[in-house]
Amino acid sequence: MLNLPNTLIALLAAAGSVYAQLPRPLINYPLGLSPVFDEGFFAGTVAPAATIVQWAPGKAPQACVNELAWNNCLSGRAVVYNVTYADCPTPWIMCRCDNADLSIYQMTNFFGRMPVHLRSTVRHVIATHGEGCSAYAITGPDDGDIVMQGNCNTQSVWLHETGHQLDARGLGTGVGFSTSPTFINALWNDTCVADDYGNTAPWEEFAQMTVVSQSHTIYGYIQQQQYPGCFNSQLNALETTFKTSHLTYGGTCHTRIPATPTVNAVWKRGRIDRRGGKRVGPCKFDHLVGGHKH
Ligand SMILES: [Zn+2]
């Protein structure tokens, strides 16, 4: 008969519970974040002036080729742009399939409405065609891309995906913040998660809390909580770590992830070698409220 001391049993239980803390019992935003926060982002942010220069056809960054091919964009339909914002001399290289639901002007606008230091956690910005809106982030140490699949025309979705990059890269240690003791303990201290999607994984909750924290940074208060204060430990952990460094507006870029090598934008359907690291998502978004076109 195995007779472990109680303390050892408790330790084993604690170790096993690191990823077993979700779902949390309460949901602060039952309809998701978009109906609560997107109007405020639209009213309270502006993108810096930007110049958009389209590449000649035939070439694209390797990461764009990988993701466009993966998303069933036909070879030859990649459109690539250098997008240079007034607050950073180094352009972001953005890529679309030519049937993507988002225009390059929308991509430039939604991405540009985020603080430059938050934008700097992203390497390439990619958009493809899709039904509704889903999105994912590629967060391996040699990656850093965000991919919008469909009509993702709300700021909360852009903040969520960029939040995955902040999670992966913000500490600069190669360790994700959402699985660090700081965030896991905060999650455990709180009685709620942001929304149902945040209840699916700590990294999804972190991405949703990035949306909340960005709104908090802009407005100084938290809108429409069902259970006021119920996620304050997470909010404090995120803001203590990242508010000054990534969520505050102003300044200029000082660290950027180098673009992937330029290659021929030609691929065989179904034959793409999709190298790279961990993909987070696809993150599914419902109840999106916004829809402003640019
Ligand atoms: Zn996500």
Boltz pocket constraint, residues with backbone or C-beta under 6 A from the ligand:
constraints:
  - pocket:
      binder: B
      contacts: [[A, 135], [A, 160], [A, 161], [A, 164], [A, 203], [A, 204], [A, 207], [A, 280], [A, 281], [A, 282], [A, 283]]
      max_distance: 6.0
